[in-house]
Amino acid sequence: MNIRRASGKDIDSLIKLLQEVLEIHANIRPDIFISGTTKYTRSDLLEKLANDEEPIYVAVDENDEVMGYAFCALKQQPFSTNMVPFKSLYIDDLCVDSKCRGQHIGEQLFEYVKAEAKRLGCYEITLAVWAGNDGAERFYDRIGFKTKERIMEYIL
């Protein structure tokens, strides 16, 4: 397995995996997510691939086929004047192809992202997990993530 920055040749594979993730979320929250769609379009992906502030990393097999991805975004803190300034790497989306799960690809992707975050001078790596995505929560707990804050909702 190799991990590298995604390129244009990976777009079809990225869309396929984005569809997998969307269906997980649509099953958890059909009131919010639209089944059969994706978070990003082909043109969105082309823009992201060219943006160093939003790197996309892919785990590929020996045939250079995508087995998983990590969509990331560099963010500058603080959100207000009462916070210490620092750089953060936000994992916007992380997915391992359902056919490849159990091979520690997610952990290896995270280790790569962690090394990149350190190289880029980040203080932390953050991400969000939808309530009800128990498998993702267990995975992130296992690799060392801790709850920093919670977003709560009141549906009208």
MARTIZA-7285 format. One line per field, with one value per residue (C-alpha): residue in three letters; x, y, z; residue number from 1; chain. Coordinates in Angstrom, 1 decimal. Layout:
REM MARTIZA-7285
resn	c(ALA; ...)
u	c(X; ...)
v	c(Y; ...)
w	c(Z; ...)
resi	c(NUM; ...)
chain	c(A; ...)
END
This chain:
REM MARTIZA-7285
resn	c(MET; ASN; ILE; ARG; ARG; ALA; SER; GLY; LYS; ASP; ILE; ASP; SER; LEU; ILE; LYS; LEU; LEU; GLN; GLU; VAL; LEU; GLU; ILE; HIS; ALA; ASN; ILE; ARG; PRO; ASP; ILE; PHE; ILE; SER; GLY; THR; THR; LYS; TYR; THR; ARG; SER; ASP; LEU; LEU; GLU; LYS; LEU; ALA; ASN; ASP; GLU; GLU; PRO; ILE; TYR; VAL; ALA; VAL; ASP; GLU; ASN; ASP; GLU; VAL; MET; GLY; TYR; ALA; PHE; CYS; ALA; LEU; LYS; GLN; GLN; PRO; PHE; SER; THR; ASN; MET; VAL; PRO; PHE; LYS; SER; LEU; TYR; ILE; ASP; ASP; LEU; CYS; VAL; ASP; SER; LYS; CYS; ARG; GLY; GLN; HIS; ILE; GLY; GLU; GLN; LEU; PHE; GLU; TYR; VAL; LYS; ALA; GLU; ALA; LYS; ARG; LEU; GLY; CYS; TYR; GLU; ILE; THR; LEU; ALA; VAL; TRP; ALA; GLY; ASN; ASP; GLY; ALA; GLU; ARG; PHE; TYR; ASP; ARG; ILE; GLY; PHE; LYS; THR; LYS; GLU; ARG; ILE; MET; GLU; TYR; ILE; LEU)
u	c(0.0; 1.1; -0.4; -0.1; -1.9; -4.9; -4.8; -7.3; -7.1; -8.6; -11.8; -14.0; -12.8; -13.3; -16.8; -17.6; -16.3; -18.1; -21.3; -20.5; -20.1; -23.2; -25.3; -24.1; -25.1; -28.4; -29.3; -28.5; -30.1; -32.5; -33.9; -30.6; -28.8; -30.1; -29.5; -28.0; -25.9; -22.3; -20.7; -18.6; -19.2; -16.6; -15.9; -15.6; -13.0; -11.0; -10.8; -9.9; -7.1; -5.5; -5.8; -2.8; -5.0; -7.4; -5.2; -6.8; -4.7; -5.4; -4.3; -3.7; -2.9; 0.0; -2.1; -2.6; -6.3; -7.8; -8.7; -9.4; -9.1; -8.7; -10.1; -8.3; -8.4; -5.9; -7.5; -6.1; -7.3; -8.6; -12.2; -12.2; -9.8; -9.8; -8.0; -4.4; -3.5; -2.6; -2.9; -5.1; -5.7; -9.3; -10.2; -13.3; -13.9; -12.1; -13.3; -11.9; -13.6; -16.0; -14.2; -10.9; -11.9; -10.1; -6.7; -5.7; -5.9; -7.7; -5.0; -2.3; -4.1; -4.4; -0.7; 0.1; -2.2; -0.7; 2.8; 1.7; 0.0; 3.3; 5.3; 2.9; 3.3; -0.2; -1.0; -3.9; -6.0; -9.7; -12.8; -16.5; -18.5; -22.3; -24.1; -25.2; -22.1; -20.9; -18.3; -16.6; -16.7; -15.1; -12.4; -11.5; -11.6; -9.2; -6.7; -6.6; -9.1; -10.8; -14.0; -13.1; -16.6; -20.0; -22.5; -26.1; -29.3; -32.9; -35.1; -38.2)
v	c(0.0; 3.6; 6.9; 9.9; 13.2; 12.5; 13.5; 13.8; 10.1; 9.3; 11.3; 8.4; 6.4; 9.3; 9.8; 6.1; 6.3; 9.6; 7.8; 5.0; 7.6; 9.5; 6.4; 5.8; 9.3; 9.1; 6.0; 7.7; 11.1; 10.9; 14.2; 15.9; 13.8; 13.0; 9.4; 9.0; 12.2; 13.0; 15.7; 17.0; 17.1; 16.3; 20.0; 20.5; 17.7; 19.3; 22.5; 20.7; 18.8; 22.0; 23.6; 23.0; 24.3; 21.4; 18.4; 15.0; 11.9; 8.5; 5.0; 3.0; -0.7; -2.1; -1.3; 2.3; 1.7; 3.8; 1.9; 4.9; 8.7; 11.5; 14.9; 17.6; 21.3; 23.6; 26.0; 29.0; 29.5; 31.3; 31.8; 34.7; 37.0; 35.0; 32.0; 31.3; 31.4; 28.1; 26.1; 23.0; 20.3; 19.3; 15.9; 16.8; 13.2; 9.9; 6.7; 3.2; 1.2; -1.3; -4.1; -3.2; -2.7; -4.6; -4.2; -1.2; 1.2; 3.8; 3.8; 4.1; 7.0; 8.7; 8.2; 9.7; 12.7; 13.1; 13.2; 15.8; 17.9; 17.9; 18.8; 21.7; 23.0; 22.2; 22.1; 19.6; 17.4; 17.7; 16.1; 15.7; 12.5; 12.3; 10.9; 7.4; 6.6; 4.1; 2.4; 5.7; 6.7; 3.4; 3.8; 7.4; 6.5; 3.5; 5.7; 8.3; 11.0; 12.7; 14.8; 18.5; 19.9; 18.8; 20.4; 19.9; 20.5; 21.2; 20.2; 22.5)
w	c(0.0; -0.7; 0.5; -1.7; -2.7; -4.8; -8.5; -11.3; -12.2; -8.8; -9.2; -10.2; -7.2; -4.8; -6.0; -5.5; -1.9; -1.3; -2.3; 0.3; 3.0; 2.0; 2.2; 5.8; 6.7; 4.8; 6.8; 10.1; 9.2; 6.3; 7.5; 6.5; 3.9; 0.4; -0.6; -4.1; -3.9; -2.9; -0.8; -3.7; -7.4; -10.1; -10.5; -6.7; -6.6; -9.5; -7.5; -4.3; -6.0; -7.0; -3.5; -1.1; 1.7; 1.3; 0.6; -0.3; 0.5; -0.9; 0.1; -3.0; -3.7; -5.8; -8.9; -7.8; -7.1; -4.4; -1.2; 1.0; 1.3; 3.8; 2.8; 4.9; 5.3; 7.0; 9.4; 11.3; 14.9; 16.8; 16.3; 18.7; 20.5; 23.7; 22.1; 21.4; 17.7; 16.1; 12.9; 12.8; 10.2; 9.9; 8.5; 6.6; 5.5; 5.9; 4.3; 3.6; 0.8; 2.4; 0.4; 2.1; 5.7; 8.4; 6.8; 9.0; 6.0; 8.1; 10.7; 8.1; 6.5; 9.8; 10.6; 7.2; 7.9; 11.3; 9.9; 7.3; 10.0; 12.0; 8.8; 8.2; 11.7; 13.0; 16.7; 16.4; 14.1; 14.4; 12.8; 13.3; 13.6; 13.2; 16.2; 15.3; 13.2; 15.9; 13.7; 13.0; 16.6; 17.8; 15.1; 16.1; 19.8; 19.1; 17.3; 20.1; 19.3; 22.3; 22.4; 22.3; 22.0; 21.0; 18.7; 19.9; 18.0; 18.8; 15.8; 15.4)
resi	c(1; 2; 3; 4; 5; 6; 7; 8; 9; 10; 11; 12; 13; 14; 15; 16; 17; 18; 19; 20; 21; 22; 23; 24; 25; 26; 27; 28; 29; 30; 31; 32; 33; 34; 35; 36; 37; 38; 39; 40; 41; 42; 43; 44; 45; 46; 47; 48; 49; 50; 51; 52; 53; 54; 55; 56; 57; 58; 59; 60; 61; 62; 63; 64; 65; 66; 67; 68; 69; 70; 71; 72; 73; 74; 75; 76; 77; 78; 79; 80; 81; 82; 83; 84; 85; 86; 87; 88; 89; 90; 91; 92; 93; 94; 95; 96; 97; 98; 99; 100; 101; 102; 103; 104; 105; 106; 107; 108; 109; 110; 111; 112; 113; 114; 115; 116; 117; 118; 119; 120; 121; 122; 123; 124; 125; 126; 127; 128; 129; 130; 131; 132; 133; 134; 135; 136; 137; 138; 139; 140; 141; 142; 143; 144; 145; 146; 147; 148; 149; 150; 151; 152; 153; 154; 155; 156)
chain	c(A; A; A; A; A; A; A; A; A; A; A; A; A; A; A; A; A; A; A; A; A; A; A; A; A; A; A; A; A; A; A; A; A; A; A; A; A; A; A; A; A; A; A; A; A; A; A; A; A; A; A; A; A; A; A; A; A; A; A; A; A; A; A; A; A; A; A; A; A; A; A; A; A; A; A; A; A; A; A; A; A; A; A; A; A; A; A; A; A; A; A; A; A; A; A; A; A; A; A; A; A; A; A; A; A; A; A; A; A; A; A; A; A; A; A; A; A; A; A; A; A; A; A; A; A; A; A; A; A; A; A; A; A; A; A; A; A; A; A; A; A; A; A; A; A; A; A; A; A; A; A; A; A; A; A; A)
END
